Amino acid sequence: MNMFKELALAGTIAISMSASLNVAAAAEKLSVAHSTWIGYGALYIAKEKGFFEKAGLDVDLQIIEASSDAIAAMQGGQINIVASTMDNFALFSGNGADLAVLTALDESAGGDGIVAKKDIATVADLKGKSVAVQKGSVSQFLLAQALNTAGLKLEDVTAIDMKSGDAGAAFVAGSVDAAVTWQPWLSKAAATDFGKILADTSTMPGLIVDALAAKSDYANEHRKEMKAFVDAYFEGIDFMAKNPAEAHEIIARNLKMSNETLAGTLKDVRFFSKQDNAAFFSGDRSPGFELMSQAGEFYQKMGVLRSTPDVAKVVGIASELAK
């Protein structure tokens, strides 16, 4: 009798192990690309705390600084999801990329801006100056909006094409008159004896909103996984709200910045809760729809879009996933 019990137990264990292995094997592999920006930090919280794994997802996070490179990799099938800004998704959608926004992540509230030499008193004084800015990026969108408010156009400055982090570094090195960059380079520029923050997104609410997007055919074919991914991400956001010290350590370590640097820049970003995200995509003319439309119209006016993006299509799945 004992022998039969042992055999039965062994069989049960074998079946259990087999089932576990099948579950593990069934985990959907997702590769997610993002730049070095604290607004993407909760992705690492969701990964390290096991929220993605619990949702049946095997998520690989990769740093690719230029959105153009990340989106090209996604179009080529090497990346499944890209983190970037809403205006960038409008730009690339209008130029042929087949994108579907999945969720909004955060809003820049002082984390992006323009740094300049101290003798440049206003944005209008940038006329004729050398400005390091990444073309076809959110930095260029920000610069153009600021120049427009000052009665200038992009053509009125000498733009030097650099990735946003490199632009900040170039300004700190004294190589350019001004730069469009983000934290921590804004603070580093302000700490020099010759530089200052000329303008930042604390005075431009709602201009720069980060989001996640996938190829639309992939997102539609994997709606269950996309929903699981979004929900697990917002578990990471909830964890950060309840356990800030541990969450901030995870972000700082993965983005390779000191806890002090992170603490100094957190005030410049507003992370979206799940409720914020739902509100952002709620209704036919949602804030998300309006922002992408504004960006599409702007880039088309600049002549860098082949066609106006189909905004309703691009943001359609996001409203469904937010529920």
N, C-alpha and C positions, 0 to 999 in steps of 0.2 A: 504493500500500500504506500509506504514511504517513497519507494522507487517511482511509483506512478505520480505521486505528488511532485517529486523533484522534476520528473519529465514534463509535467504540466506547467510547473513554474518556469522551467527553462524555456518552454515553448512560448509562454506569456511574455517573458523578458525579450525573447527574440523578436516576437511580433511587435512589441513596444518599441524596441530599438529600430526595427525596420520602418515603422511608422514615423519615428522621429527623423530618421535619415531622409525619408521621402519628403517630409515637411521642409527640412533644410534644403534639399535639392530643389524644391519647388520655389524657393525664395526668388523673387523677381530682382534681377540685377539692374541697378540704375546708376549711371555715371552722371555726376552733376558738376558743372564747371562754374567757377565764380572768380572774381578778382579779390584782392586783399582789401576788404572793406568790412568794418565792424558790423554793418547791417546784415551781413551774411553769417554772422557768428552762431546764431541759433541752429543752423544746420549741423554744426559740430556737437552742440548739446544733444540734439535729437539722435545723433549717431552714437555718441559715447554713452549716453544713458539708456541705450537699447530701445528707443521708441521706434526707430525704423525697423529693427530686427523683429520686434514684437508685432509689427504690422505686416510681417512676411516679406520684407524688402532687404536686399543686400546693397547698400548705398556706398558708392565710391565718390569721395569729394576731391575735386582737382582744382588747383589754382591756375587759371589762365587769365593774365592781366587784361588783355585787349578783348573787348566784347566781339569785335569782328572776327578774331581768331576762334573764339569759343563758338560763335554761331556758325562759322564755316565748318568747324569740327562736327557740330550737331547736324548740319545739312549733309555732311559726308558720312554720318552714321557712327562716328567715334564717340559722341557724347549724346546722352538722352535728354538732359535738361540743362538749361543755362540760366544763371542769375545775372540780371542786368537791370537797366532802368526802362520804364515804360516808354520814354521817348525813343530809346534805342530800338525797342521792339517795333515801334511805329516806323522808324527809319528803315530797318531791314525788311519789314513786311512789305513796305512800299517798293522796295527794290528786288522783290521776288522771293524772299525767304518765306516759307510756309509755316507760320508760327501760331501757336495757341498759348496765351497767357494762362497760367495755372492758378497763381495766387499772388497777392501783394505782400511784401515782407516788411518794409519800413519806409519812413520818410526822412529825408535829410532836413535837419533843422539847425543848420549851422555847420554841418560836416563837410560841405563842399563850398568852394568860393574862389575868389580871385585875390592873389597876393601881389603886391606891387612895391616898388621903391617908395620911400617916404616922401619924395618930392612929387609924386603923382597923387594929387589931392582928391580927385574924383574919377569916376569911370570915364567921363568925357575927356579927361587928360590922357587917356590911353591912346588917343589918336596919334598915329605915326610911331607908336612904341612897339618893341618886340614882345610878343606874348606867346609863351609856350602853352600849347593846348592840343589835345588829341582830336584830330579831325574825325568827323562822323561819330562822335561820342557825346555822352551827357555833358561833358565839359564844354564842348563847343556849343551845345544847346544853351547851357547856362550863360556862357559868354555872350552869345548872340542876344539873349533876352536882356541882359544887363546893358549891352551896348544900345539896343533898341530904345530902352528907357531913357538913355542919355542922348538920344538923337543921332547915334552912330550906327554903322553897319560893320559886318566882319571885315569888309574890304578896307576899312579905315585903320586897321591895325596890321602890323607885320606878324602874321601867325606862323609859328614854328611848330611843326607837327611832332608831338611827343606824347607818350603814354602819361597818364595823369600823375603817377608816382614819380616818373622821370622828370616831368615838368616842375614839380615841387623841388626836387633835388637840384635841377638846373638853376632855379631861382635862388635857392640857399647858397649855391656855389657862385652866385653873382654873374651868371652867364646871360641872363635875360632881364628885361625891364619888369616883366610881370609874368604870372603863370596862373593857369586855372588848374586847381588841384583839390585834394581832399585831406582830411585828417589822416595821419598826424602831421602832414606837411604844412597845413595852415599854421599850426602852433609853432612848428620849427621855423617857418618864415618870419612869424611875428617875433620870435626870440632873437633874430639877428639884429645887428645894430643899424641895418639899412632898410629893413623891410617891415611891412605891416599887412594886415588883412584889409583889403580895399572894399570887398563886399562878400557876403556869404548868404547861405540859404535860410538863415534865421529871419531875413527880411523878404524871402521869396517862398512863402508857404505853399506847399502842394506842387512845387515845380519839379522836384526830383523824387520820384517814388520808385523804389526797387521792387522787382517782381521775379518770378520764375516762369519760364516758358519752355515748351517742347515743340517739336514738329507737330502740326495739327493732326496728321494722319496717325502718328504714334500715340498722341494723347487720346484720340478718339478710340483707337483700338485697345488701349490700356486704361480705360476710365476707372476701373476698379482699383488698379495700382496707383493711378494718379490721385484718387480720393484718399487712399491709404497713406500715400506720401505726404499730402497736404495736412491731413489730420495729425500724423506723427510729428510733422514739423511744428505744429501749434502746441503739441504736448511739450516740445522743447521751449517754446515761448512761455508757457505756463510754469515750467520748471524754473526758468530764469527769474520770473516774478517772485516765486516763493523761496528760491535758494540763490540769491544774487551772487554771493561770494564764490560758491562753487561754479556757478555758471560763467562768471566773468573769468575765472581761472582757466576754464576750458577754452573760452574764446581767445584769450591772450596767448595761451600756449600754442594753439593751432594756427593762429595768424602771426605767430612769432613776434609778439610785441610784449613789452613789460606790463605788469598789472597797473603800474602808475600811468603809463601812456594810455592804456585802455580807459582807466577811470577818468582821465582828463578829456577824453573824446566822447564818452557815452552821452553826455549832455547834448551832443550835436546830432543825435539820431533818435527818432521816435519809432520804436518797434511796434508793428501792428499786432494786435491780438486777433483771435479768430473772429471776434465780433467786429473789429475795425475792418478786417478784410471783407466780411460779408457786406458791410455798409458801403465799402469802396466800390463794389461791383453790383450793388442793388439798383434795379430799375433799368429801363431802356436807355436813359441818359445819365448813367451813373457817373460818379467822379472819375472812375477809371476810364470809362468811355470818353468823357470830355477831355481828360488829359491826353489820351492817345490821339484824339482828333486834333487837338491843338498842336501837338507835336508834328503830326502828319501834314497839317496845313503849313506849318512853319518851314519844315524841310522842303516841301514842294515849292514854297515861295523862294527858297534859297536855290532851287534848281538842282537839288541832289536826290530827288525821288523820281523814279520812272513813272509811278502812278500813285494815286491816293490809296493808302491801306484800307482794306475792308475791316473797319474797326469792330463792327458787330460780330464778325466771324472770329477775329483775333481774341476778343475778350469774352466770347460766348460761354466757353466751357468753365471759365473762372467763376462766373455767377452760379453755375451748377455745383461746382466743387465746394463753394463757400457754404452751402447749406448743411 
